[in-house]
Amino acid sequence: MKFWVGANALLMAAILAGCSSVQPSAEVENPEVEETEVAIADALEVASRPEAHYQTYCALCHAENREGYKNDHAPSLKTETLFALGPMVPSMATAYGRPGTPMGPYLDDLGGPLTQEEIQTLAAWLNTEAGYPTRPPEGTSLMPISGDIELGAQIYQEQCATCHGANGEGGTGTALGNVTMLATSPDVFLKAAIVKGRNDTAMPAFENTLAETEIDAVVAFLRSRAQGWDASSMKFDTPPPLDQIVLNPEGPDPNFVLEDDRYVSAEALNAELEAGAKMILVDTRVPYFWAMAHIRGSVPVPYYSSREEFISALPNDGTWIVAYCECPRAAADSAVTALRKLGFENTAVLYEGYAGWAASGYPISVGSVPEKN
């Protein structure tokens, strides 16, 4: 907290100095006022640095030195496997939180105090401070892991439930049944934590305790809970055929009120889906993110794909098309821009993105996509 207090003290001193030296006439140049303005700007710059953001928003629970477990069982932010995919997962966790736990969303779009850029900078800073390479995830890191779900459920109760809760609700360990956590944490990330544990925490490494097939089974079981811990059975969606991409084809048109003539909120989109409105949902993320979890009824059309086959299948009757991505809008924005250039005017972007949708508790599904040879 010393860093943040120092920044505030500097800012307050600058303001007080300015108050004591302001002259009645605004036209009179005053070097002291100019120095005060510089001091205020410097103080604000200090306060916007990632380490200051950490002390302000994170240290209360995760502790001043990131060792964790100061309040609410908040985990250590120093462990190697937390950064198994670089800063990606911590960035998503900070932005969208863990609904149902003390960890709330910090993204400004969801009412939090930080912008997406500030959160990404904070996560990269945490990654660097922890002493591990800051690297983007490899393509293979987004591949689903197959395993025996029933065996995984048995092993979970034997090896994991004591800390993580019989129903994944968490305790001294992370809430592994949290839908948002599962929606934003690839299988490889989950596996890395099981294999190597979390150093300097109570989470042990299981690489010498469980066989790899058993670890894969636990990962597959956790993924099977992505739609809720109490799901009686797991249904893996497959991408709909192109002649069946319209949801509720006999339903009414949605009554969207777009922000900036472009964006629809998760609340509004969910309301129209619940009302049986006719539309097409387009997931513009890479296919394995769609497999990990997606908005129910969406069709995967990656932002980098040529899209010709998909576009040729689109009805030319004014059917609404809503695109979404993870970031939370860049890829979907790109797709909608391309569609509008082709004459598809009834198009929109999901403002909060997929993770914001999941964090709001709206319906999701888990999918399967064909693996490349």
C-alpha positions as CSV (number, residue, x, y, z in Angstrom):
1,M,0.0,0.0,0.0
2,K,3.0,2.4,0.5
3,F,3.3,3.0,-3.2
4,W,-0.3,4.0,-3.6
5,V,-0.3,6.1,-0.4
6,G,2.8,7.9,-1.7
7,A,1.1,8.7,-5.0
8,N,-1.9,10.0,-3.2
9,A,0.2,12.1,-0.9
10,L,2.1,13.6,-3.9
11,L,-1.2,14.4,-5.6
12,M,-2.6,16.0,-2.5
13,A,0.5,18.0,-1.9
14,A,0.5,19.2,-5.4
15,I,-3.2,20.3,-5.2
16,L,-2.6,22.1,-1.9
17,A,0.4,23.8,-3.2
18,G,-1.6,24.9,-6.2
19,C,-4.4,26.2,-4.0
20,S,-2.0,28.4,-2.0
21,S,-0.4,29.9,-5.1
22,V,-3.2,30.6,-7.6
23,Q,-3.4,34.3,-8.5
24,P,-6.6,36.2,-9.0
25,S,-5.9,36.9,-12.7
26,A,-5.8,33.9,-15.0
27,E,-3.8,35.9,-17.5
28,V,-0.8,36.3,-15.2
29,E,1.8,33.6,-15.7
30,N,2.8,31.9,-12.5
31,P,5.7,29.4,-12.6
32,E,4.5,27.8,-9.3
33,V,1.1,27.0,-10.9
34,E,2.9,25.4,-13.9
35,E,5.0,23.4,-11.5
36,T,1.9,22.3,-9.6
37,E,0.3,21.2,-12.8
38,V,3.3,19.1,-13.7
39,A,3.3,17.6,-10.3
40,I,-0.3,16.7,-10.5
41,A,0.3,15.1,-14.0
42,D,3.2,13.1,-12.6
43,A,1.2,11.9,-9.6
44,L,-1.6,10.8,-11.8
45,E,0.8,8.9,-14.1
46,V,2.3,7.2,-11.0
47,A,-1.2,6.2,-9.8
48,S,-2.1,4.7,-13.2
49,R,0.9,2.2,-13.2
50,P,0.0,-1.5,-12.9
51,E,1.8,-1.8,-9.5
52,A,-0.4,1.0,-8.1
53,H,-3.5,-0.7,-9.6
54,Y,-2.5,-3.9,-7.9
55,Q,-2.1,-2.3,-4.5
56,T,-5.4,-0.4,-4.9
57,Y,-7.6,-3.3,-6.2
58,C,-5.9,-6.6,-5.5
59,A,-3.7,-6.4,-2.4
60,L,-6.6,-6.5,0.1
61,C,-7.2,-10.1,-0.7
62,H,-4.1,-11.3,-2.6
63,A,-1.7,-9.5,-0.1
64,E,0.8,-6.7,-0.8
65,N,3.5,-9.0,-2.2
66,R,1.1,-11.2,-4.2
67,E,1.6,-14.2,-1.9
68,G,-2.2,-14.6,-1.5
69,Y,-4.5,-15.9,1.2
70,K,-4.8,-12.6,3.1
71,N,-8.6,-12.5,2.7
72,D,-11.3,-14.7,1.3
73,H,-8.9,-17.5,0.3
74,A,-7.6,-15.4,-2.6
75,P,-4.9,-17.4,-4.3
76,S,-1.2,-16.6,-4.7
77,L,-0.4,-14.6,-7.8
78,K,3.2,-15.7,-7.9
79,T,2.8,-19.3,-9.0
80,E,4.3,-20.7,-12.2
81,T,1.3,-22.6,-13.4
82,L,-0.9,-19.5,-13.0
83,F,1.0,-18.1,-16.0
84,A,1.2,-21.4,-17.9
85,L,-0.4,-19.6,-20.8
86,G,1.2,-16.2,-20.1
87,P,-1.0,-13.4,-18.7
88,M,-4.1,-14.6,-20.7
89,V,-6.0,-16.4,-18.0
90,P,-5.2,-13.9,-15.1
91,S,-6.3,-11.1,-17.5
92,M,-9.6,-12.8,-18.1
93,A,-10.1,-13.5,-14.4
94,T,-9.4,-9.9,-13.5
95,A,-11.7,-8.6,-16.2
96,Y,-14.7,-10.9,-15.6
97,G,-14.3,-12.0,-12.1
98,R,-15.7,-15.2,-10.6
99,P,-19.4,-14.7,-10.1
100,G,-20.6,-16.3,-6.9
101,T,-17.3,-15.7,-5.2
102,P,-15.7,-12.6,-3.6
103,M,-13.8,-12.0,-6.8
104,G,-15.9,-9.5,-8.8
105,P,-15.3,-8.1,-12.3
106,Y,-12.9,-5.2,-12.7
107,L,-13.6,-4.4,-16.3
108,D,-15.2,-1.0,-16.8
109,D,-17.8,-2.5,-19.2
110,L,-19.1,-4.5,-16.3
111,G,-19.0,-1.7,-13.8
112,G,-15.4,-2.1,-12.7
113,P,-12.7,0.6,-12.4
114,L,-10.2,-0.6,-15.1
115,T,-10.1,-0.5,-18.9
116,Q,-9.3,-3.6,-20.9
117,E,-5.8,-2.2,-21.6
118,E,-5.2,-1.5,-18.0
119,I,-6.2,-5.0,-17.0
120,Q,-3.9,-6.5,-19.7
121,T,-1.1,-4.3,-18.5
122,L,-1.7,-5.4,-14.9
123,A,-1.7,-9.1,-15.9
124,A,1.5,-8.7,-17.9
125,W,3.1,-7.0,-14.9
126,L,2.0,-9.8,-12.6
127,N,3.5,-12.3,-15.0
128,T,6.8,-10.4,-15.1
129,E,6.9,-9.9,-11.4
130,A,6.4,-13.6,-10.9
131,G,9.5,-14.2,-12.9
132,Y,8.1,-16.3,-15.7
133,P,8.2,-15.7,-19.5
134,T,5.5,-13.5,-20.9
135,R,4.4,-15.3,-24.0
136,P,1.2,-15.7,-26.0
137,P,-0.4,-19.1,-25.8
138,E,0.5,-21.6,-28.5
139,G,-2.2,-22.9,-30.8
140,T,-2.1,-26.4,-29.3
141,S,-2.8,-24.9,-25.9
142,L,-6.4,-24.3,-26.9
143,M,-7.0,-28.0,-27.8
144,P,-9.6,-29.9,-25.7
145,I,-8.3,-32.7,-23.6
146,S,-10.1,-36.0,-23.8
147,G,-10.6,-38.2,-20.8
148,D,-12.9,-40.6,-18.9
149,I,-15.4,-38.2,-17.3
150,E,-16.8,-40.8,-14.8
151,L,-13.3,-41.7,-13.7
152,G,-12.5,-38.0,-13.4
153,A,-15.5,-37.5,-11.1
154,Q,-14.3,-40.3,-8.8
155,I,-10.8,-38.9,-8.6
156,Y,-12.1,-35.4,-8.0
157,Q,-14.0,-36.5,-5.0
158,E,-11.0,-38.5,-3.7
159,Q,-8.3,-36.0,-4.3
160,C,-9.7,-32.6,-4.9
161,A,-13.0,-32.1,-3.0
162,T,-11.4,-31.4,0.4
163,C,-10.0,-28.1,-0.8
164,H,-12.1,-27.3,-3.8
165,G,-15.4,-28.4,-2.5
166,A,-17.6,-31.4,-3.2
167,N,-19.5,-29.4,-5.7
168,G,-16.7,-27.2,-7.0
169,E,-17.7,-24.3,-4.8
170,G,-14.2,-23.7,-3.5
171,G,-12.8,-23.4,0.0
172,T,-9.1,-23.2,0.7
173,G,-8.8,-24.0,-3.0
174,T,-10.2,-22.3,-6.1
175,A,-13.9,-22.7,-7.0
176,L,-13.4,-25.1,-9.9
177,G,-17.1,-25.3,-10.6
178,N,-17.3,-21.6,-11.4
179,V,-18.8,-21.3,-14.9
180,T,-16.8,-18.2,-15.7
181,M,-13.6,-19.7,-14.6
182,L,-14.2,-22.8,-16.9
183,A,-15.4,-20.6,-19.7
184,T,-12.1,-18.6,-19.7
185,S,-9.5,-21.3,-18.7
186,P,-8.4,-23.7,-21.5
187,D,-8.0,-27.4,-20.6
188,V,-4.2,-27.1,-20.9
189,F,-4.3,-24.4,-18.1
190,L,-6.3,-26.7,-15.9
191,K,-4.0,-29.6,-16.6
192,A,-0.8,-27.6,-15.8
193,A,-2.1,-26.8,-12.4
194,I,-2.9,-30.4,-11.6
195,V,0.4,-31.7,-12.9
196,K,2.7,-29.2,-11.4
197,G,0.6,-27.8,-8.6
198,R,0.9,-24.2,-7.4
199,N,4.3,-23.6,-5.9
200,D,4.3,-22.1,-2.4
201,T,0.7,-22.9,-1.8
202,A,-1.3,-25.8,-0.5
203,M,-2.0,-27.1,-4.0
204,P,0.3,-30.1,-4.5
205,A,1.7,-31.4,-7.8
206,F,0.0,-34.7,-8.9
207,E,2.5,-35.7,-11.6
208,N,3.9,-38.4,-9.4
209,T,0.6,-39.3,-7.8
210,L,-1.8,-39.7,-10.7
211,A,-1.2,-41.2,-14.1
212,E,-1.6,-38.9,-17.1
213,T,-4.8,-40.7,-18.1
214,E,-6.2,-40.0,-14.6
215,I,-5.2,-36.3,-14.8
216,D,-6.8,-36.0,-18.2
217,A,-9.9,-37.7,-16.8
218,V,-10.1,-35.0,-14.1
219,V,-9.7,-32.2,-16.7
220,A,-12.4,-33.8,-18.8
221,F,-14.7,-34.0,-15.8
222,L,-14.1,-30.3,-14.9
223,R,-14.9,-29.3,-18.5
224,S,-18.1,-31.4,-18.3
225,R,-19.2,-29.1,-15.5
226,A,-19.0,-26.0,-17.7
227,Q,-22.8,-25.8,-18.0
228,G,-23.2,-26.2,-14.2
229,W,-22.0,-28.6,-11.6
230,D,-25.4,-30.2,-11.3
231,A,-25.7,-31.0,-15.0
232,S,-27.1,-34.6,-15.1
233,S,-25.5,-35.3,-18.4
234,M,-23.1,-33.5,-20.7
235,K,-24.2,-32.7,-24.3
236,F,-21.4,-31.6,-26.6
237,D,-22.7,-29.5,-29.4
238,T,-21.4,-29.8,-33.0
239,P,-21.4,-26.9,-35.3
240,P,-24.8,-26.6,-37.0
241,P,-24.9,-27.3,-40.7
242,L,-25.0,-24.1,-42.8
243,D,-28.7,-24.6,-43.8
244,Q,-29.6,-24.6,-40.1
245,I,-27.8,-21.6,-38.7
246,V,-30.9,-19.5,-38.1
247,L,-32.2,-19.7,-34.6
248,N,-36.0,-19.8,-34.1
249,P,-36.6,-19.5,-37.9
250,E,-40.4,-19.0,-37.3
251,G,-39.9,-16.5,-34.5
252,P,-40.4,-12.7,-34.5
253,D,-37.6,-10.3,-35.4
254,P,-35.7,-9.1,-32.3
255,N,-36.3,-5.5,-31.2
256,F,-32.7,-4.5,-30.7
257,V,-31.8,-0.9,-29.6
258,L,-28.2,-0.6,-30.6
259,E,-25.6,1.5,-28.8
260,D,-23.6,3.6,-31.4
261,D,-25.7,1.8,-34.1
262,R,-23.6,-1.3,-33.5
263,Y,-23.6,-2.8,-30.0
264,V,-26.2,-4.9,-28.2
265,S,-25.9,-5.7,-24.5
266,A,-25.8,-9.3,-23.1
267,E,-29.0,-8.5,-21.2
268,A,-30.9,-7.5,-24.3
269,L,-29.6,-10.4,-26.4
270,N,-30.6,-12.9,-23.8
271,A,-34.1,-11.4,-23.5
272,E,-34.6,-11.7,-27.2
273,L,-33.3,-15.3,-27.3
274,E,-35.6,-16.2,-24.4
275,A,-38.5,-14.6,-26.3
276,G,-37.8,-16.9,-29.3
277,A,-36.6,-14.1,-31.6
278,K,-35.2,-15.1,-35.0
279,M,-31.5,-14.5,-35.5
280,I,-28.1,-15.9,-36.3
281,L,-25.3,-16.0,-33.6
282,V,-21.8,-15.9,-34.9
283,D,-18.8,-16.9,-32.7
284,T,-15.8,-15.2,-34.3
285,R,-13.2,-16.8,-31.9
286,V,-10.8,-19.6,-32.9
287,P,-12.7,-22.9,-33.1
288,Y,-11.3,-24.4,-29.9
289,F,-12.7,-21.5,-27.9
290,W,-16.1,-22.4,-29.3
291,A,-15.5,-26.0,-28.2
292,M,-14.5,-24.9,-24.7
293,A,-17.7,-23.0,-24.2
294,H,-20.0,-20.8,-26.4
295,I,-23.4,-19.1,-26.5
296,R,-26.0,-21.7,-27.1
297,G,-27.0,-21.9,-30.7
298,S,-24.0,-20.0,-32.2
299,V,-22.1,-21.1,-35.2
300,P,-18.2,-20.9,-35.2
301,V,-16.9,-18.6,-37.9
302,P,-13.3,-17.6,-36.9
303,Y,-12.4,-14.0,-37.6
304,Y,-9.5,-15.0,-39.8
305,S,-11.6,-17.3,-42.1
306,S,-12.4,-16.4,-45.6
307,R,-16.2,-16.7,-44.8
308,E,-17.3,-17.3,-48.4
309,E,-19.2,-20.5,-47.6
310,F,-20.8,-19.0,-44.5
311,I,-21.8,-15.8,-46.3
312,S,-23.3,-17.7,-49.2
313,A,-25.5,-19.5,-46.7
314,L,-26.8,-16.3,-45.1
315,P,-30.5,-15.5,-45.8
316,N,-31.0,-12.2,-47.6
317,D,-34.2,-11.4,-45.9
318,G,-33.1,-9.0,-43.1
319,T,-32.5,-11.7,-40.5
320,W,-30.5,-10.3,-37.7
321,I,-26.9,-11.4,-37.3
322,V,-25.1,-11.0,-33.9
323,A,-21.4,-11.6,-33.7
324,Y,-19.3,-12.0,-30.5
325,C,-15.7,-12.7,-29.6
326,E,-13.5,-12.9,-26.5
327,C,-11.5,-9.8,-26.6
328,P,-14.3,-8.5,-26.0
329,R,-15.2,-6.9,-29.3
330,A,-12.3,-6.6,-31.8
331,A,-12.9,-9.7,-33.9
332,A,-16.7,-9.4,-33.8
333,D,-16.3,-5.7,-34.9
334,S,-14.2,-6.8,-37.8
335,A,-16.8,-9.4,-38.8
336,V,-19.7,-7.0,-38.6
337,T,-17.9,-4.4,-40.6
338,A,-17.3,-6.9,-43.4
339,L,-20.9,-8.0,-43.3
340,R,-22.2,-4.5,-43.5
341,K,-20.0,-3.8,-46.5
342,L,-21.7,-6.7,-48.2
343,G,-25.2,-5.3,-47.5
344,F,-26.2,-7.1,-44.3
345,E,-27.5,-4.1,-42.4
346,N,-29.2,-5.9,-39.5
347,T,-26.0,-6.8,-37.8
348,A,-24.7,-6.2,-34.2
349,V,-21.8,-6.9,-31.9
350,L,-22.3,-8.3,-28.4
351,Y,-20.8,-5.5,-26.3
352,E,-19.6,-7.5,-23.4
353,G,-18.2,-10.4,-25.4
354,Y,-18.4,-14.1,-24.6
355,A,-16.8,-13.9,-21.2
356,G,-19.1,-11.0,-20.2
357,W,-22.0,-13.2,-21.3
358,A,-20.8,-16.1,-19.2
359,A,-20.1,-13.9,-16.2
360,S,-23.7,-12.7,-16.3
361,G,-24.9,-16.2,-15.9
362,Y,-26.6,-16.5,-19.3
363,P,-26.9,-19.9,-21.1
364,I,-23.8,-21.5,-22.6
365,S,-22.9,-24.8,-24.2
366,V,-19.8,-26.9,-24.7
367,G,-18.9,-28.1,-28.2
368,S,-16.7,-30.4,-30.1
369,V,-14.9,-29.6,-33.3
370,P,-13.1,-31.9,-35.7
371,E,-9.4,-32.0,-35.1
372,K,-7.0,-31.2,-37.9
373,N,-5.0,-34.1,-39.3
